[in-house]
Amino acid sequence: ELENQLTTKSKTLDELKQSLASNGSAEQTPEAQSLRIAELCEMKDSIVNQVAQLKGSMQSILEQWRAYDEIYAEVSLMTTRYLYCIDQCKPSGEEASLEALKKQVKTLQ
């Protein structure tokens, strides 16, 4: 969106340059107008550079968030699996006899 706005402002600035070059202005001297237009062009270029830097930073942050989301999903799945395994390993109300433990090992296998 910022890039689109900057493109529009650049076109407006170019139109202003052409208009002042052909018409001039009674309020300011041509030199003053040229200086003001040059200042505006410098400001626009500076903003374009800042937007480019911001865009790069935002892309980097977006990539980091994607990596975080993938890792979070993986950890969440592993945690769920571990909780299930822990739940399966609990003795089932029976006394921890050799037969109960053998049955539990067979179930886990």
MARGU-582390 format. One record per residue: residue number from 1; residue in three letters; y, z, x negated of N, C-alpha, C in turn. Coordinates in steps of 0.02 Angstrom, whole numbers, plus 50000, padded with zeros to 5 digits. Example, Ala and Ser with C-alpha at 12.3 -4.5 7.8 and 13.67 -1.06 7.14 Angstrom:
nr	rest	n_c2	n_c3	n_c1	ca_c2	ca_c3	ca_c1	c_c2	c_c3	c_c1
1	ALA	49716	50390	49340	49775	50390	49385	49835	50390	49340
2	SER	49888	50354	49358	49947	50357	49316	50002	50394	49355
//
This chain:
nr	rest	n_c2	n_c3	n_c1	ca_c2	ca_c3	ca_c1	c_c2	c_c3	c_c1
1	GLU	49940	50000	49958	50000	50000	50000	50063	50000	49956
2	LEU	50062	50042	49904	50119	50044	49858	50128	49977	49824
3	GLU	50073	49947	49805	50078	49882	49771	50109	49830	49818
4	ASN	50090	49831	49881	50118	49784	49930	50193	49796	49938
5	GLN	50212	49859	49942	50283	49876	49949	50322	49853	49887
6	LEU	50293	49862	49829	50326	49841	49767	50334	49765	49765
7	THR	50284	49729	49788	50289	49656	49791	50345	49635	49838
8	THR	50350	49668	49895	50404	49652	49942	50472	49667	49911
9	LYS	50478	49724	49879	50542	49742	49848	50559	49695	49791
10	SER	50509	49672	49755	50522	49624	49701	50549	49558	49729
11	LYS	50521	49537	49784	50546	49476	49816	50618	49485	49839
12	THR	50631	49543	49868	50699	49558	49891	50747	49558	49832
13	LEU	50727	49587	49777	50768	49589	49717	50781	49519	49690
14	ASP	50730	49477	49690	50739	49408	49668	50788	49370	49714
15	GLU	50782	49383	49779	50828	49351	49826	50899	49375	49813
16	LEU	50907	49439	49798	50973	49466	49784	51002	49434	49721
17	LYS	50961	49426	49670	50984	49392	49609	51010	49322	49624
18	GLN	50970	49285	49663	50990	49217	49679	51053	49216	49721
19	SER	51058	49261	49768	51116	49264	49812	51179	49280	49772
20	LEU	51174	49329	49727	51233	49348	49688	51251	49294	49637
21	ALA	51201	49259	49613	51215	49205	49566	51252	49148	49599
22	SER	51236	49135	49661	51268	49079	49696	51333	49099	49730
23	ASN	51336	49159	49758	51395	49179	49797	51444	49222	49759
24	GLY	51418	49268	49719	51462	49316	49686	51485	49368	49737
25	SER	51527	49414	49715	51552	49466	49759	51622	49484	49739
26	ALA	51663	49497	49788	51733	49515	49774	51738	49587	49752
27	GLU	51689	49629	49771	51693	49701	49756	51677	49716	49683
28	GLN	51631	49679	49652	51611	49693	49584	51617	49629	49542
29	THR	51626	49640	49478	51629	49583	49432	51558	49557	49423
30	PRO	51550	49494	49404	51483	49467	49393	51445	49506	49339
31	GLU	51482	49531	49289	51449	49570	49236	51420	49635	49264
32	ALA	51459	49668	49306	51436	49731	49336	51376	49719	49381
33	GLN	51378	49664	49418	51322	49647	49461	51260	49633	49419
34	SER	51268	49597	49365	51212	49581	49321	51181	49644	49292
35	LEU	51225	49690	49271	51201	49754	49244	51162	49793	49296
36	ARG	51189	49795	49356	51156	49832	49411	51088	49801	49427
37	ILE	51085	49735	49429	51022	49702	49443	50972	49715	49386
38	ALA	50996	49714	49324	50952	49728	49267	50924	49799	49272
39	GLU	50967	49847	49293	50944	49916	49302	50890	49920	49356
40	LEU	50901	49885	49411	50853	49884	49465	50786	49854	49442
41	CYS	50790	49801	49403	50729	49769	49377	50691	49817	49331
42	GLU	50727	49853	49289	50695	49902	49245	50662	49958	49285
43	MET	50697	49981	49337	50669	50033	49379	50606	50008	49414
44	LYS	50608	49947	49438	50550	49918	49472	50492	49912	49424
45	ASP	50505	49888	49363	50452	49882	49312	50421	49950	49296
46	SER	50464	50000	49291	50440	50067	49277	50394	50092	49333
47	ILE	50414	50079	49394	50374	50101	49452	50308	50063	49453
48	VAL	50310	49998	49438	50248	49959	49436	50200	49989	49385
49	ASN	50225	50007	49327	50183	50038	49275	50155	50105	49298
50	GLN	50196	50145	49331	50173	50209	49356	50119	50201	49409
51	VAL	50127	50152	49452	50077	50139	49504	50011	50117	49472
52	ALA	50016	50075	49420	49955	50053	49386	49919	50112	49354
53	GLN	49956	50157	49323	49926	50217	49293	49895	50261	49347
54	LEU	49930	50269	49402	49904	50310	49458	49840	50279	49486
55	LYS	49840	50214	49492	49781	50179	49518	49721	50191	49472
56	GLY	49731	50186	49407	49678	50199	49359	49652	50271	49364
57	SER	49698	50318	49369	49678	50388	49375	49639	50400	49439
58	MET	49662	50371	49493	49628	50380	49557	49558	50350	49557
59	GLN	49550	50293	49523	49483	50263	49519	49437	50308	49478
60	SER	49463	50337	49425	49422	50382	49385	49402	50443	49426
61	ILE	49448	50471	49463	49433	50530	49505	49382	50512	49558
62	LEU	49389	50453	49588	49342	50431	49639	49271	50424	49610
63	GLU	49265	50397	49550	49200	50392	49517	49170	50461	49505
64	GLN	49213	50508	49484	49188	50576	49471	49164	50609	49536
65	TRP	49200	50598	49591	49178	50626	49655	49113	50595	49678
66	ARG	49104	50530	49667	49041	50497	49685	48983	50528	49646
67	ALA	48993	50538	49581	48942	50569	49539	48927	50640	49564
68	TYR	48979	50677	49581	48971	50745	49607	48930	50743	49672
69	ASP	48946	50698	49717	48909	50693	49780	48835	50678	49769
70	GLU	48821	50632	49722	48751	50615	49708	48714	50675	49680
71	ILE	48745	50709	49632	48713	50767	49601	48705	50824	49652
72	TYR	48755	50834	49694	48751	50886	49745	48693	50873	49793
73	ALA	48685	50810	49814	48630	50793	49859	48563	50806	49825
74	GLU	48558	50789	49761	48497	50800	49723	48481	50874	49718
75	VAL	48531	50914	49701	48521	50987	49694	48503	51018	49762
76	SER	48535	50994	49814	48521	51020	49881	48448	51006	49900
77	LEU	48425	50946	49886	48355	50928	49900	48307	50971	49860
78	MET	48322	50980	49795	48279	51021	49753	48278	51093	49778
79	THR	48334	51119	49798	48337	51188	49824	48295	51195	49886
80	THR	48299	51146	49930	48258	51148	49991	48184	51147	49974
81	ARG	48165	51105	49926	48095	51102	49905	48072	51169	49875
82	TYR	48114	51199	49833	48096	51263	49803	48090	51317	49855
83	LEU	48135	51318	49904	48131	51368	49957	48066	51359	49997
84	TYR	48047	51297	50008	47984	51284	50044	47925	51309	50003
85	CYS	47926	51294	49938	47871	51317	49895	47866	51393	49893
86	ILE	47923	51426	49887	47924	51499	49886	47896	51527	49951
87	ASP	47915	51494	50007	47891	51516	50072	47815	51507	50076
88	GLN	47789	51453	50048	47717	51440	50049	47678	51487	50004
89	CYS	47711	51513	49953	47677	51557	49905	47671	51629	49929
90	LYS	47707	51646	49981	47705	51715	50006	47635	51729	50034
91	PRO	47609	51788	50020	47544	51805	50050	47551	51809	50126
92	SER	47500	51787	50159	47505	51782	50232	47480	51845	50266
93	GLY	47514	51898	50261	47499	51959	50297	47433	51991	50276
94	GLU	47387	51952	50248	47323	51980	50225	47335	52018	50161
95	GLU	47290	52061	50146	47294	52097	50082	47280	52046	50027
96	ALA	47310	52054	49971	47304	52006	49916	47235	52009	49885
97	SER	47186	51989	49923	47117	51989	49897	47105	51925	49858
98	LEU	47051	51924	49823	47033	51865	49782	47022	51805	49827
99	GLU	46990	51815	49883	46977	51760	49930	47042	51733	49959
100	ALA	47089	51777	49976	47153	51755	50004	47192	51715	49952
101	LEU	47190	51738	49890	47225	51703	49837	47194	51634	49823
102	LYS	47127	51631	49825	47093	51566	49816	47111	51518	49872
103	LYS	47114	51544	49932	47132	51503	49990	47203	51477	49982
104	GLN	47248	51520	49959	47318	51501	49950	47324	51448	49895
105	VAL	47287	51455	49840	47289	51405	49786	47264	51339	49813
106	LYS	47211	51339	49852	47184	51278	49881	47235	51245	49926
107	THR	47270	51285	49966	47322	51259	50011	47378	51227	49971
108	LEU	47399	51260	49917	47454	51233	49876	47433	51169	49841
109	GLN	47371	51164	49821	47347	51103	49787	47346	51046	49837
//
